[in-house]
Amino acid sequence: MIRHRGERITPGRIHILAMLLSERRAVTHHEIEERLKGKHRFDRVTLYRVLEWLNEKGFVHRLVSADRVWRFRANIHEHSQQHAHFECLRCTKVVCLNDFETTHDFALPAGYRSREVELTVKGLCAECV
């Protein structure tokens, strides 16, 4: 994916993106560190920088949940659309609702310009019900 877009490939970018592609839900920085522990050693600063780069380039998206922790999820499609998320209020698991696209066809006050729309459905996941 990185090479296909003509971006510079680094071991950090490859390993972190591959790990995120294998996840079925959005994961925290700490969870990424834990999953990569023992396999690949990245200091926290490098991990943050790679995650920021992946987000800026559109390889991943990040969201903040009610616990104020950033979570990251790989964008499966090259041009991933904005979409809603589901957050479990008990276990804090966050999953993408890809079939629930968010659009911003709403009118904003004069002079306002939107950059992104975040929609989070909150409730209990199937495991916590």
MMTF fields as JSON, N, C-alpha, C and O atoms, coordinates in Angstrom:
{
  "mmtfVersion": "1.0.0",
  "mmtfProducer": "UNKNOWN",
  "numBonds": 515,
  "numAtoms": 516,
  "numGroups": 129,
  "numChains": 1,
  "numModels": 1,
  "chainsPerModel": [1],
  "groupsPerChain": [129],
  "chainIdList": ["A"],
  "bondAtomList": [4, 2, 8, 6, 12, 10, 16, 14, 20, 18, 24, 22, 28, 26, 32, 30, 36, 34, 40, 38, 44, 42, 48, 46, 52, 50, 56, 54, 60, 58, 64, 62, 68, 66, 72, 70, 76, 74, 80, 78, 84, 82, 88, 86, 92, 90, 96, 94, 100, 98, 104, 102, 108, 106, 112, 110, 116, 114, 120, 118, 124, 122, 128, 126, 132, 130, 136, 134, 140, 138, 144, 142, 148, 146, 152, 150, 156, 154, 160, 158, 164, 162, 168, 166, 172, 170, 176, 174, 180, 178, 184, 182, 188, 186, 192, 190, 196, 194, 200, 198, 204, 202, 208, 206, 212, 210, 216, 214, 220, 218, 224, 222, 228, 226, 232, 230, 236, 234, 240, 238, 244, 242, 248, 246, 252, 250, 256, 254, 260, 258, 264, 262, 268, 266, 272, 270, 276, 274, 280, 278, 284, 282, 288, 286, 292, 290, 296, 294, 300, 298, 304, 302, 308, 306, 312, 310, 316, 314, 320, 318, 324, 322, 328, 326, 332, 330, 336, 334, 340, 338, 344, 342, 348, 346, 352, 350, 356, 354, 360, 358, 364, 362, 368, 366, 372, 370, 376, 374, 380, 378, 384, 382, 388, 386, 392, 390, 396, 394, 400, 398, 404, 402, 408, 406, 412, 410, 416, 414, 420, 418, 424, 422, 428, 426, 432, 430, 436, 434, 440, 438, 444, 442, 448, 446, 452, 450, 456, 454, 460, 458, 464, 462, 468, 466, 472, 470, 476, 474, 480, 478, 484, 482, 488, 486, 492, 490, 496, 494, 500, 498, 504, 502, 508, 506, 512, 510],
  "bondOrderList": [1, 1, 1, 1, 1, 1, 1, 1, 1, 1, 1, 1, 1, 1, 1, 1, 1, 1, 1, 1, 1, 1, 1, 1, 1, 1, 1, 1, 1, 1, 1, 1, 1, 1, 1, 1, 1, 1, 1, 1, 1, 1, 1, 1, 1, 1, 1, 1, 1, 1, 1, 1, 1, 1, 1, 1, 1, 1, 1, 1, 1, 1, 1, 1, 1, 1, 1, 1, 1, 1, 1, 1, 1, 1, 1, 1, 1, 1, 1, 1, 1, 1, 1, 1, 1, 1, 1, 1, 1, 1, 1, 1, 1, 1, 1, 1, 1, 1, 1, 1, 1, 1, 1, 1, 1, 1, 1, 1, 1, 1, 1, 1, 1, 1, 1, 1, 1, 1, 1, 1, 1, 1, 1, 1, 1, 1, 1, 1],
  "groupList": [{"groupName": "MET", "atomNameList": ["N", "CA", "C", "O"], "elementList": ["N", "C", "C", "O"], "formalChargeList": [0, 0, 0, 0], "bondAtomList": [1, 0, 2, 1, 3, 2], "bondOrderList": [1, 1, 2], "singleLetterCode": "M", "chemCompType": "L-PEPTIDE LINKING"}, {"groupName": "ILE", "atomNameList": ["N", "CA", "C", "O"], "elementList": ["N", "C", "C", "O"], "formalChargeList": [0, 0, 0, 0], "bondAtomList": [1, 0, 2, 1, 3, 2], "bondOrderList": [1, 1, 2], "singleLetterCode": "I", "chemCompType": "L-PEPTIDE LINKING"}, {"groupName": "ARG", "atomNameList": ["N", "CA", "C", "O"], "elementList": ["N", "C", "C", "O"], "formalChargeList": [0, 0, 0, 0], "bondAtomList": [1, 0, 2, 1, 3, 2], "bondOrderList": [1, 1, 2], "singleLetterCode": "R", "chemCompType": "L-PEPTIDE LINKING"}, {"groupName": "HIS", "atomNameList": ["N", "CA", "C", "O"], "elementList": ["N", "C", "C", "O"], "formalChargeList": [0, 0, 0, 0], "bondAtomList": [1, 0, 2, 1, 3, 2], "bondOrderList": [1, 1, 2], "singleLetterCode": "H", "chemCompType": "L-PEPTIDE LINKING"}, {"groupName": "GLY", "atomNameList": ["N", "CA", "C", "O"], "elementList": ["N", "C", "C", "O"], "formalChargeList": [0, 0, 0, 0], "bondAtomList": [1, 0, 2, 1, 3, 2], "bondOrderList": [1, 1, 2], "singleLetterCode": "G", "chemCompType": "PEPTIDE LINKING"}, {"groupName": "GLU", "atomNameList": ["N", "CA", "C", "O"], "elementList": ["N", "C", "C", "O"], "formalChargeList": [0, 0, 0, 0], "bondAtomList": [1, 0, 2, 1, 3, 2], "bondOrderList": [1, 1, 2], "singleLetterCode": "E", "chemCompType": "L-PEPTIDE LINKING"}, {"groupName": "THR", "atomNameList": ["N", "CA", "C", "O"], "elementList": ["N", "C", "C", "O"], "formalChargeList": [0, 0, 0, 0], "bondAtomList": [1, 0, 2, 1, 3, 2], "bondOrderList": [1, 1, 2], "singleLetterCode": "T", "chemCompType": "L-PEPTIDE LINKING"}, {"groupName": "PRO", "atomNameList": ["N", "CA", "C", "O"], "elementList": ["N", "C", "C", "O"], "formalChargeList": [0, 0, 0, 0], "bondAtomList": [1, 0, 2, 1, 3, 2], "bondOrderList": [1, 1, 2], "singleLetterCode": "P", "chemCompType": "L-PEPTIDE LINKING"}, {"groupName": "LEU", "atomNameList": ["N", "CA", "C", "O"], "elementList": ["N", "C", "C", "O"], "formalChargeList": [0, 0, 0, 0], "bondAtomList": [1, 0, 2, 1, 3, 2], "bondOrderList": [1, 1, 2], "singleLetterCode": "L", "chemCompType": "L-PEPTIDE LINKING"}, {"groupName": "ALA", "atomNameList": ["N", "CA", "C", "O"], "elementList": ["N", "C", "C", "O"], "formalChargeList": [0, 0, 0, 0], "bondAtomList": [1, 0, 2, 1, 3, 2], "bondOrderList": [1, 1, 2], "singleLetterCode": "A", "chemCompType": "L-PEPTIDE LINKING"}, {"groupName": "SER", "atomNameList": ["N", "CA", "C", "O"], "elementList": ["N", "C", "C", "O"], "formalChargeList": [0, 0, 0, 0], "bondAtomList": [1, 0, 2, 1, 3, 2], "bondOrderList": [1, 1, 2], "singleLetterCode": "S", "chemCompType": "L-PEPTIDE LINKING"}, {"groupName": "VAL", "atomNameList": ["N", "CA", "C", "O"], "elementList": ["N", "C", "C", "O"], "formalChargeList": [0, 0, 0, 0], "bondAtomList": [1, 0, 2, 1, 3, 2], "bondOrderList": [1, 1, 2], "singleLetterCode": "V", "chemCompType": "L-PEPTIDE LINKING"}, {"groupName": "LYS", "atomNameList": ["N", "CA", "C", "O"], "elementList": ["N", "C", "C", "O"], "formalChargeList": [0, 0, 0, 0], "bondAtomList": [1, 0, 2, 1, 3, 2], "bondOrderList": [1, 1, 2], "singleLetterCode": "K", "chemCompType": "L-PEPTIDE LINKING"}, {"groupName": "PHE", "atomNameList": ["N", "CA", "C", "O"], "elementList": ["N", "C", "C", "O"], "formalChargeList": [0, 0, 0, 0], "bondAtomList": [1, 0, 2, 1, 3, 2], "bondOrderList": [1, 1, 2], "singleLetterCode": "F", "chemCompType": "L-PEPTIDE LINKING"}, {"groupName": "ASP", "atomNameList": ["N", "CA", "C", "O"], "elementList": ["N", "C", "C", "O"], "formalChargeList": [0, 0, 0, 0], "bondAtomList": [1, 0, 2, 1, 3, 2], "bondOrderList": [1, 1, 2], "singleLetterCode": "D", "chemCompType": "L-PEPTIDE LINKING"}, {"groupName": "TYR", "atomNameList": ["N", "CA", "C", "O"], "elementList": ["N", "C", "C", "O"], "formalChargeList": [0, 0, 0, 0], "bondAtomList": [1, 0, 2, 1, 3, 2], "bondOrderList": [1, 1, 2], "singleLetterCode": "Y", "chemCompType": "L-PEPTIDE LINKING"}, {"groupName": "TRP", "atomNameList": ["N", "CA", "C", "O"], "elementList": ["N", "C", "C", "O"], "formalChargeList": [0, 0, 0, 0], "bondAtomList": [1, 0, 2, 1, 3, 2], "bondOrderList": [1, 1, 2], "singleLetterCode": "W", "chemCompType": "L-PEPTIDE LINKING"}, {"groupName": "ASN", "atomNameList": ["N", "CA", "C", "O"], "elementList": ["N", "C", "C", "O"], "formalChargeList": [0, 0, 0, 0], "bondAtomList": [1, 0, 2, 1, 3, 2], "bondOrderList": [1, 1, 2], "singleLetterCode": "N", "chemCompType": "L-PEPTIDE LINKING"}, {"groupName": "GLN", "atomNameList": ["N", "CA", "C", "O"], "elementList": ["N", "C", "C", "O"], "formalChargeList": [0, 0, 0, 0], "bondAtomList": [1, 0, 2, 1, 3, 2], "bondOrderList": [1, 1, 2], "singleLetterCode": "Q", "chemCompType": "L-PEPTIDE LINKING"}, {"groupName": "CYS", "atomNameList": ["N", "CA", "C", "O"], "elementList": ["N", "C", "C", "O"], "formalChargeList": [0, 0, 0, 0], "bondAtomList": [1, 0, 2, 1, 3, 2], "bondOrderList": [1, 1, 2], "singleLetterCode": "C", "chemCompType": "L-PEPTIDE LINKING"}],
  "groupTypeList": [0, 1, 2, 3, 2, 4, 5, 2, 1, 6, 7, 4, 2, 1, 3, 1, 8, 9, 0, 8, 8, 10, 5, 2, 2, 9, 11, 6, 3, 3, 5, 1, 5, 5, 2, 8, 12, 4, 12, 3, 2, 13, 14, 2, 11, 6, 8, 15, 2, 11, 8, 5, 16, 8, 17, 5, 12, 4, 13, 11, 3, 2, 8, 11, 10, 9, 14, 2, 11, 16, 2, 13, 2, 9, 17, 1, 3, 5, 3, 10, 18, 18, 3, 9, 3, 13, 5, 19, 8, 2, 19, 6, 12, 11, 11, 19, 8, 17, 14, 13, 5, 6, 6, 3, 14, 13, 9, 8, 7, 9, 4, 15, 2, 10, 2, 5, 11, 5, 8, 6, 11, 12, 4, 8, 19, 9, 5, 19, 11],
  "groupIdList": [1, 2, 3, 4, 5, 6, 7, 8, 9, 10, 11, 12, 13, 14, 15, 16, 17, 18, 19, 20, 21, 22, 23, 24, 25, 26, 27, 28, 29, 30, 31, 32, 33, 34, 35, 36, 37, 38, 39, 40, 41, 42, 43, 44, 45, 46, 47, 48, 49, 50, 51, 52, 53, 54, 55, 56, 57, 58, 59, 60, 61, 62, 63, 64, 65, 66, 67, 68, 69, 70, 71, 72, 73, 74, 75, 76, 77, 78, 79, 80, 81, 82, 83, 84, 85, 86, 87, 88, 89, 90, 91, 92, 93, 94, 95, 96, 97, 98, 99, 100, 101, 102, 103, 104, 105, 106, 107, 108, 109, 110, 111, 112, 113, 114, 115, 116, 117, 118, 119, 120, 121, 122, 123, 124, 125, 126, 127, 128, 129],
  "secStructList": [7, 6, 6, 6, 6, 6, 7, 7, 7, 7, 2, 2, 2, 2, 2, 2, 2, 2, 2, 2, 2, 2, 7, 1, 1, 5, 3, 3, 2, 2, 2, 2, 2, 2, 2, 2, 6, 6, 6, 7, 7, 7, 7, 2, 2, 2, 2, 2, 2, 2, 2, 2, 2, 2, 2, 2, 6, 6, 1, 3, 3, 3, 3, 3, 7, 6, 6, 7, 7, 3, 3, 3, 3, 3, 7, 1, 1, 6, 6, 7, 7, 7, 3, 3, 3, 3, 3, 3, 6, 6, 6, 7, 7, 3, 3, 3, 3, 3, 3, 3, 3, 7, 7, 7, 7, 1, 7, 7, 7, 6, 6, 7, 7, 7, 7, 7, 7, 7, 7, 3, 3, 3, 3, 7, 7, 6, 6, 6, 7],
  "xCoordList": [0.829, 0.0, 0.87, 0.605, 1.908, 2.777, 3.529, 3.578, 4.099, 4.843, 3.916, 4.291, 2.709, 1.737, 1.454, 1.214, 1.48, 1.223, 2.492, 2.449, 3.617, 4.864, 5.497, 6.309, 5.131, 5.694, 6.927, 7.12, 7.747, 8.963, 8.612, 7.834, 9.196, 8.943, 10.0, 11.197, 9.532, 10.432, 9.928, 8.751, 10.804, 10.344, 9.197, 8.244, 9.288, 8.238, 6.897, 5.887, 6.87, 5.631, 5.029, 3.824, 5.879, 5.408, 4.838, 3.73, 5.585, 5.149, 3.909, 3.013, 3.857, 2.703, 1.46, 0.384, 1.593, 0.439, -0.028, -1.231, 0.902, 0.523, -0.23, -1.219, 0.239, -0.442, -1.854, -2.798, -2.001, -3.328, -4.249, -5.451, -3.71, -4.521, -5.043, -6.086, -4.322, -4.745, -5.807, -6.423, -6.018, -6.996, -8.398, -8.583, -9.381, -10.78, -11.473, -12.664, -10.716, -11.292, -10.225, -9.05, -10.615, -9.673, -8.917, -9.517, -7.606, -6.77, -6.008, -5.736, -5.676, -4.956, -3.459, -2.959, -2.77, -1.308, -0.707, 0.211, -1.216, -0.71, -0.931, -0.051, -2.098, -2.372, -1.436, -0.999, -1.13, -0.179, 1.185, 1.835, 1.627, 2.917, 2.949, 3.935, 1.874, 1.818, 1.873, 2.554, 1.151, 1.136, 2.493, 2.853, 3.238, 4.541, 5.689, 6.801, 5.422, 6.466, 7.064, 6.342, 8.375, 9.058, 9.34, 10.333, 8.479, 8.679, 9.487, 10.461, 9.068, 9.696, 9.784, 8.808, 10.937, 11.137, 11.039, 11.873, 10.026, 9.857, 9.708, 8.95, 10.426, 10.194, 8.879, 8.368, 8.349, 7.041, 7.001, 6.018, 8.067, 8.101, 8.013, 7.26, 8.771, 8.738, 7.343, 6.824, 6.74, 5.396, 4.4, 3.588, 4.453, 3.562, 3.783, 2.829, 5.05, 5.358, 4.848, 4.286, 5.041, 4.569, 3.047, 2.485, 2.374, 0.913, 0.413, -0.561, 1.06, 0.685, 0.878, 0.023, 2.022, 2.301, 1.253, 0.719, 0.956, -0.042, -1.405, -2.138, -1.746, -3.008, -3.017, -3.984, -1.955, -1.872, -1.966, -2.58, -1.368, -1.353, -2.602, -2.757, -3.496, -4.746, -4.686, -5.628, -3.593, -3.5, -4.309, -4.783, -4.465, -5.248, -6.125, -5.921, -7.083, -7.814, -7.774, -7.656, -7.873, -7.846, -9.118, -9.715, -9.504, -10.686, -10.456, -9.662, -11.14, -11.054, -12.395, -13.451, -12.338, -13.58, -13.847, -13.119, -14.877, -15.29, -14.194, -14.167, -13.293, -12.207, -11.043, -10.006, -11.217, -10.239, -8.93, -7.88, -8.989, -7.815, -7.948, -8.997, -6.873, -6.873, -6.849, -6.148, -7.615, -7.603, -7.357, -7.749, -6.7, -6.314, -6.867, -6.924, -7.275, -7.794, -7.289, -7.312, -6.838, -6.352, -7.516, -8.622, -7.246, -8.217, -8.023, -6.996, -8.989, -8.902, -8.888, -8.12, -9.732, -9.819, -8.89, -8.675, -8.35, -7.389, -7.962, -7.276, -9.208, -9.841, -10.993, -12.159, -10.655, -11.655, -12.545, -12.054, -13.843, -14.784, -14.949, -14.612, -15.476, -15.794, -16.957, -17.863, -16.928, -17.96, -18.154, -17.367, -19.201, -19.529, -18.759, -18.2, -18.744, -18.103, -19.08, -19.985, -18.889, -19.653, -18.673, -17.626, -19.014, -18.17, -18.95, -20.037, -18.378, -18.999, -18.711, -17.557, -19.747, -19.596, -19.026, -18.57, -19.046, -18.52, -17.048, -16.206, -16.731, -15.352, -14.527, -13.333, -15.12, -14.507, -14.051, -13.332, -14.454, -14.12, -14.77, -15.919, -14.021, -14.529, -14.404, -13.326, -15.506, -15.494, -16.056, -16.877, -15.601, -16.068, -17.412, -17.632, -18.291, -19.572, -19.458, -19.962, -18.787, -18.459, -19.674, -19.61, -20.781, -21.981, -22.781, -23.809, -22.312, -23.0, -22.119, -21.409, -22.176, -21.34, -21.87, -23.079, -20.951, -21.337, -21.173, -20.184, -22.121, -22.027, -22.189, -22.789, -21.658, -21.819, -22.446, -21.829, -23.699, -24.484, -25.333, -26.306, -24.975, -25.752, -25.209, -24.044, -26.063, -25.68, -24.98, -25.466, -23.85, -23.112, -23.338, -23.687, -23.139, -23.274, -22.297, -21.266, -22.622, -21.781, -20.351, -20.141, -19.387, -17.975, -17.394, -16.183, -18.222, -17.744, -17.399, -18.033, -16.399, -16.008, -15.699, -14.89, -16.338, -16.089, -14.864, -14.533, -14.198, -13.041, -13.339, -12.897, -14.081, -14.451, -15.676, -16.0, -16.353, -17.539, -17.26, -16.808, -17.525, -17.367, -18.728, -19.43, -19.084, -20.342, -20.036, -19.495, -20.379, -20.132, -21.447, -22.125, -21.782, -22.951, -22.431, -21.493, -23.021, -22.556, -23.602, -24.807, -23.105, -24.002, -23.194, -22.057, -23.751, -23.051, -22.818, -23.725, -21.595, -21.265, -21.895, -22.415, -21.844, -22.473, -21.89, -22.614, -20.602, -19.991, -20.368, -20.343, -20.719, -21.057, -22.545, -22.939, -23.373, -24.828, -25.212, -26.394],
  "yCoordList": [-1.196, 0.0, 1.256, 2.209, 1.243, 2.415, 2.622, 3.733, 1.572, 1.652, 2.045, 2.836, 1.49, 1.779, 3.279, 3.79, 3.973, 5.419, 6.241, 7.471, 5.562, 6.276, 6.898, 7.817, 6.403, 6.919, 6.115, 4.986, 6.711, 6.051, 4.948, 5.15, 3.792, 2.628, 2.575, 2.696, 2.391, 2.178, 0.958, 0.611, 0.301, -0.853, -0.481, -1.247, 0.677, 1.095, 1.232, 0.75, 1.878, 2.071, 0.729, 0.513, -0.16, -1.472, -2.285, -2.811, -2.395, -3.246, -2.693, -3.451, -1.383, -0.793, -0.877, -1.22, -0.569, -0.67, -2.118, -2.382, -3.048, -4.472, -4.911, -5.637, -4.471, -4.821, -4.245, -4.927, -3.0, -2.376, -3.035, -3.148, -3.464, -4.156, -5.495, -5.972, -6.097, -7.39, -7.252, -8.242, -6.045, -5.811, -5.672, -5.191, -6.094, -5.987, -4.799, -4.567, -4.047, -2.898, -1.826, -2.078, -0.66, 0.425, 0.128, -0.303, 0.357, 0.036, 1.267, 2.187, 1.26, 2.382, 2.266, 1.221, 3.355, 3.389, 2.302, 1.593, 2.174, 1.169, -0.251, -1.103, -0.504, -1.83, -2.133, -3.272, -1.127, -1.317, -1.673, -2.599, -0.939, -1.238, -2.677, -3.385, -3.112, -4.468, -5.527, -6.543, -5.283, -6.263, -6.383, -7.458, -5.296, -5.296, -5.676, -5.936, -5.71, -6.028, -7.403, -8.37, -7.472, -8.735, -8.991, -9.636, -8.496, -8.688, -7.531, -7.738, -6.319, -5.116, -4.097, -3.868, -3.49, -2.499, -1.097, -0.681, -0.387, 1.014, 1.799, 1.403, 2.912, 3.741, 4.498, 4.561, 5.058, 5.711, 6.859, 7.03, 7.638, 8.785, 8.305, 8.868, 7.278, 6.733, 6.212, 6.451, 5.506, 4.972, 6.108, 6.028, 7.16, 8.305, 8.948, 9.276, 9.124, 9.761, 8.925, 9.465, 7.61, 6.739, 6.776, 6.85, 6.724, 6.777, 8.101, 8.118, 9.197, 10.503, 10.523, 11.014, 9.98, 9.935, 9.082, 9.491, 7.904, 7.023, 7.705, 7.542, 8.465, 9.187, 10.309, 10.449, 11.102, 12.208, 11.717, 12.373, 10.578, 10.035, 9.224, 8.769, 9.035, 8.351, 6.829, 6.157, 6.278, 4.824, 4.348, 3.212, 5.212, 4.901, 6.098, 7.189, 5.891, 7.013, 6.874, 5.776, 7.996, 7.975, 8.622, 9.485, 8.183, 8.727, 8.745, 7.967, 9.619, 9.693, 9.238, 9.609, 8.427, 7.925, 8.638, 9.554, 8.216, 8.876, 8.872, 9.751, 7.894, 7.855, 8.766, 8.764, 9.548, 10.526, 9.902, 10.542, 8.677, 7.971, 7.849, 7.456, 8.191, 8.018, 6.542, 5.757, 6.17, 4.813, 4.916, 5.888, 3.896, 3.9, 2.663, 1.579, 2.849, 1.751, 1.928, 3.036, 0.859, 0.917, 1.18, 0.677, 1.975, 2.198, 1.086, 1.022, 0.235, -0.916, -0.473, -0.996, 0.485, 0.964, 2.157, 2.931, 2.3, 3.365, 4.744, 5.601, 4.958, 6.257, 6.022, 5.998, 5.852, 5.54, 6.753, 7.863, 6.532, 7.605, 7.804, 6.936, 8.968, 9.178, 8.271, 8.071, 7.72, 6.785, 6.882, 7.51, 6.257, 6.269, 5.174, 4.267, 5.279, 4.284, 3.872, 4.628, 2.683, 2.212, 2.056, 1.425, 2.63, 2.528, 1.843, 2.281, 0.756, 0.06, 0.835, 1.137, 1.147, 1.927, 1.107, 1.677, -0.209, -1.057, -1.409, -1.149, -1.993, -2.459, -1.469, -1.693, -0.398, 0.679, 0.249, 0.995, -0.937, -1.367, -0.408, -0.002, -0.052, 0.829, 0.106, -0.376, 0.026, -0.613, 0.356, 1.219, 0.194, 1.029, 0.519, -0.688, 1.427, 1.119, 1.581, 2.641, 0.767, 1.164, 1.385, 2.168, 0.715, 0.879, 2.119, 2.421, 2.822, 4.0, 5.209, 5.711, 5.663, 6.793, 8.084, 8.28, 8.953, 10.276, 11.239, 11.194, 12.077, 13.111, 14.452, 14.555, 15.443, 16.765, 17.699, 18.647, 17.383, 18.208, 19.209, 19.747, 19.453, 20.354, 21.774, 21.984, 22.719, 24.124, 24.581, 24.361, 25.21, 25.798, 27.31, 27.884, 27.947, 29.412, 30.053, 29.468, 31.229, 31.957, 32.084, 32.464, 31.769, 31.875, 30.635, 30.565, 29.652, 28.412, 27.408, 27.381, 26.596, 25.562, 24.28, 24.293, 23.188, 21.924, 21.242, 21.433, 20.451, 19.68, 18.191, 17.436, 17.777, 16.374, 16.261, 17.17, 15.137, 14.857, 13.588, 12.593, 13.614, 12.423, 12.041, 12.859, 10.786, 10.28, 8.993, 8.047, 8.957, 7.78, 7.33, 8.094, 6.083, 5.46, 4.771, 3.977, 5.059, 4.494, 3.538, 3.777, 2.455, 1.452, 0.294, 0.483, -0.907, -2.112, -3.043, -3.296, -3.55, -4.496, -5.853, -6.074, -6.747, -8.061, -8.849, -9.602, -8.686, -9.405, -8.846, -9.569, -7.558, -6.929, -6.898, -6.576, -7.227, -7.201, -8.229, -8.371],
  "zCoordList": [0.0, 0.0, 0.0, -0.733, 0.828, 0.933, -0.381, -0.908, -0.891, -2.154, -3.304, -4.17, -3.305, -4.365, -4.468, -5.563, -3.356, -3.357, -3.554, -3.544, -3.733, -3.993, -2.755, -2.864, -1.592, -0.336, 0.055, -0.396, 0.893, 1.365, 2.353, 3.285, 2.132, 2.98, 4.078, 3.815, 5.32, 6.455, 7.213, 7.11, 7.975, 8.761, 9.716, 9.867, 10.35, 11.279, 10.593, 11.107, 9.446, 8.708, 8.298, 8.42, 7.815, 7.36, 8.515, 8.413, 9.615, 10.732, 11.433, 11.805, 11.612, 12.299, 11.419, 11.907, 10.127, 9.231, 9.11, 9.11, 9.008, 8.916, 10.168, 10.077, 11.335, 12.581, 12.599, 12.998, 12.171, 12.156, 11.134, 11.372, 10.014, 9.015, 9.529, 9.081, 10.468, 11.013, 12.108, 12.501, 12.593, 13.664, 13.098, 11.98, 13.875, 13.466, 14.121, 13.909, 14.92, 15.612, 15.761, 15.497, 16.171, 16.416, 17.714, 18.699, 17.715, 18.871, 19.342, 18.571, 20.612, 21.217, 20.952, 20.535, 21.203, 21.092, 21.988, 21.575, 23.192, 24.135, 23.606, 23.727, 23.023, 22.458, 21.292, 21.124, 20.496, 19.391, 19.95, 19.466, 20.972, 21.63, 22.124, 21.919, 22.776, 23.323, 22.226, 22.367, 21.132, 20.041, 19.353, 18.872, 19.306, 18.628, 19.557, 19.097, 20.859, 21.84, 21.555, 21.314, 21.585, 21.354, 19.891, 19.556, 19.011, 17.576, 16.993, 16.27, 17.32, 16.78, 17.897, 18.612, 18.049, 19.111, 18.535, 17.731, 18.95, 18.582, 19.87, 20.756, 19.982, 21.157, 20.938, 19.82, 21.999, 21.937, 20.936, 20.216, 20.897, 19.987, 18.538, 17.743, 18.196, 16.835, 16.514, 15.424, 17.456, 17.243, 17.002, 16.08, 17.815, 17.622, 16.255, 15.55, 15.89, 14.598, 13.43, 12.477, 13.501, 12.421, 12.351, 11.259, 13.492, 13.5, 12.925, 12.173, 13.267, 12.713, 11.202, 10.466, 10.741, 9.309, 8.596, 7.565, 9.138, 8.532, 8.47, 7.494, 9.504, 9.54, 8.498, 7.749, 8.448, 7.489, 6.053, 5.21, 5.771, 4.415, 4.086, 2.953, 5.058, 4.812, 4.881, 4.462, 5.403, 5.553, 6.757, 6.78, 7.75, 8.943, 9.265, 8.734, 10.121, 10.685, 12.2, 12.744, 12.849, 14.312, 14.825, 14.18, 15.989, 16.626, 18.119, 18.648, 18.777, 20.226, 20.775, 20.263, 21.827, 22.404, 23.728, 24.11, 24.404, 25.644, 26.707, 27.567, 26.657, 27.647, 27.267, 27.93, 26.192, 25.704, 25.24, 25.294, 24.792, 24.288, 22.775, 22.265, 22.059, 20.609, 20.269, 20.909, 19.264, 18.726, 17.228, 16.583, 16.69, 15.284, 14.595, 15.175, 13.343, 12.535, 11.117, 10.581, 10.514, 9.131, 8.186, 8.381, 7.163, 6.095, 5.079, 4.404, 4.976, 4.081, 2.624, 1.817, 2.296, 0.921, 0.74, 1.672, -0.442, -0.702, -0.415, 0.143, -0.791, -0.535, 0.428, 0.032, 1.674, 2.685, 2.943, 3.15, 2.928, 3.178, 4.678, 5.482, 5.029, 6.43, 6.777, 5.968, 7.984, 8.393, 9.901, 10.609, 10.362, 11.79, 12.52, 11.903, 13.847, 14.701, 15.799, 16.153, 16.326, 17.48, 18.638, 18.492, 19.78, 20.972, 22.083, 22.458, 22.606, 23.729, 25.013, 25.319, 25.745, 26.976, 28.133, 29.124, 28.019, 29.087, 28.846, 29.705, 27.694, 27.447, 26.633, 26.434, 26.164, 25.365, 23.974, 23.31, 23.521, 22.161, 21.169, 21.341, 20.132, 19.084, 17.759, 17.41, 17.014, 15.699, 14.662, 14.973, 13.438, 12.333, 11.839, 11.75, 11.525, 10.9, 9.448, 9.075, 8.644, 7.274, 6.396, 5.448, 6.688, 5.869, 6.262, 5.655, 7.262, 7.774, 7.467, 8.338, 6.224, 5.813, 6.408, 6.533, 6.77, 7.242, 6.085, 5.353, 5.938, 4.914, 5.603, 6.673, 4.986, 5.575, 4.543, 4.058, 4.235, 3.323, 4.104, 3.575, 5.333, 6.158, 6.022, 5.683, 6.288, 6.176, 7.446, 8.555, 7.268, 8.389, 8.382, 7.35, 9.526, 9.539, 8.55, 8.217, 8.095, 7.14, 7.671, 8.823, 6.832, 7.205, 7.844, 8.055, 8.158, 8.779, 7.681, 6.627, 7.941, 6.983, 7.76, 8.688, 7.383, 8.081, 7.496, 6.325, 8.314, 7.874, 7.918, 7.052, 8.918, 9.036, 9.91, 10.675, 9.789, 10.594, 11.375, 10.808, 12.668, 13.497, 14.052, 14.646, 13.847, 14.367, 15.117, 14.543, 16.392, 17.211, 17.837, 18.524, 17.582, 18.204, 19.458, 19.381, 20.601, 21.871, 22.425, 22.34, 22.992, 23.569, 24.088, 24.519, 24.059, 24.512, 23.332, 22.54, 23.222, 22.151, 22.454, 23.548, 21.491, 21.638, 22.817, 23.469, 23.096, 24.21, 25.567, 26.562, 25.623, 26.903, 27.21, 28.331, 26.234, 26.442, 27.409, 27.723]
}
